[in-house]
Amino acid sequence: MTAPSWLTVSRGDAPLLVSIPHTGTDLVGLEPRLVSPWLGRKDADWHIEQLYDFASTLGATVVRTAISRTVIDVNRDPSGVSLYPGQATTGLCPVETFDGEPLYRPGQEPGEAEIAERRSAYFDPYHAALKSEVERLRALHPKIVLYDCHSIRSVIPRLFSDELPIFNLGTNSGASADPVLESAVAGILGRSGENFVVNGRFKGGWITRNLGRPADGVHALQMELACRGYLREPIGAVDESNWPTQYDPDFAAPIRATLTEILKTARDWAAH
């Protein structure tokens, strides 16, 4: 079966699967219903696909969607249950930005039937691709690492207090990955010279929690990067004039080197 045009699956044979769920900017025709197309794309994980474009050279399999998280967020529980009870977050089909701004014009928000359609059209195929690649790689290796790539602006008071650490590693509080792997990655972060936290504000979304099953040989890590680590990020409130900023490979080089070490370490750990 041919994959839809918005879904990219680049296959490798190493025990490493890289998920890129939030770089999409395709609003699939929703623009007239939104307050603005810019707001609809504001919370994308900007340029993450460029930052991690080395992954395929390590033999990793990379799965990516071009659909905007405003259309549907493939890293949320499909039932609609919050992954972070008691904390501000966005839903399966968000109706507001991370900052709490309405995404839709009054009366244009999606209802239950439309949400179900979006899930069938975009959420389910993405997860079917991930599951298929997990099964393919597990047939080749006794264990694999699923690495879920994310980024977020450094200061969003509605979601977290103070400035977010550069590196935010999540393993669903240790449930989604072997502690040896978690410790190895944390060690790299500790040597990076940048601030980091393990299972802090971002412990891992639906992808990490649903697919990370160490007992079945699938070890899932989520990495949430503060954007200032790899972009010249304007700290604080942003608008159409200053966000997103352009990707500068030279500026991103130090964090890219750390991420390369992390993925190599994860791959080699799984291979032994």
Summary of the structure (lengths in Angstrom):
residues: 272
radius of gyration: 17.7
end to end distance: 33.4
largest distance: 55.0
contacts: 875
relative contact order: 0.18
helix: 34%
strand: 17%
